[in-house]
Amino acid sequence: MAEPETSGALSAAARDDVLVRLRRIEGQVRGVSRMVEEDRDCRAVVTQLAAVRAAVASLSSLVAETYARECLCGSERVDAAEVSRLLDVLKAAR
């Protein structure tokens, strides 16, 4: 009997959390853009860019963790290909 294929899609709750975080990041990026347009101090711009980078890294980790928990562990059996894909996702999330 063939194993059901995992969809890889986020659950509704995880999707909502991801979208909230993405909107926040989008607002941060718009804020940095305004800072540059207003000729703000470079140190302040770099600080805000670091905050954006940290927010994106945190979101990447959340999505990878959710993938592991909901997509891989949700099935009874985890195959080597799925584990390999998870490792690729985690490497990309760095």
N, C-alpha and C positions, 0 to 999 in steps of 0.2 A: 504494500500500500504506500502510495506517495505521501511524503510529509507535506503539510501545508506550508506554503511560502510565507515568510514574514513580510508584512507590508512596509515596515520601516517608518510608517507615519507616526507622528506624535499623537498622544491622546489629547482629548479636548482640553483638559486642565493644563497639560504641559504646553500645548499650543498657545493657550491664552497667556501663560506666563512668558513664553518666548516673545510673543507679539508685544506685550507690555514693555519688556526689556528692549526690544528692537526700536520701539517708538521713543524710549528714553535715550537710547544711543543716537537715534536720528536727531533728537533735539540737541544733544550735546554737540554733534557735528555741526549743526546749523549755528549754534552758539560760537563755536570756534571760527566758523566762516565769518560771522559778524565781527569777532575780535580782530581778525586779519583785515577786514574791510575798514575797521575803525582805527587801524594802526596801533593796536594795543601792544604792550610790552611783550617781547619775544619769550621771556621767561614764563609769563602767564599763559601764552599760547602753548608752549611746550608742556606746561603742567596740565592743561586741559586735554591736550592730545594724549598724554600718558593716561589720563582718566578714561578717555575713550578706548584706548588700547586695552586697559584693564577690564572695562565693561565688556568688550568683545570677547576677550579671553575667557572671562567668567561665563558668558553666554555659550561659547563654544563648549566649554566643559560641561555645562548643564545639559546641552543637547546630546553630547556624547554619552553622558551618564544616563540620561533618559533612554537613549537608544539601547544601552546595555541592559537596563532594568526592564523596560517595557517590551522591547523587540526580541532580545536574546533570551532573557530569563522568563519571558512570558510563555515560551513554548516548553514542552517537556524535555526536549533534547536540543543541545547546542552543537552545531557541527563546526568543523575546523574552518570552513570558508567564512562562516559568520564571525568567528573569533578573529580571523585575519582581517575582515572588513572593519571590525571594531578597532583593531590596532591601527589600521590605516586612518580611521576617523580621529583617533586620539592623537596620532602624530600630526595630523593636519590642524588639530585644535591648539597646538602649542603656539 
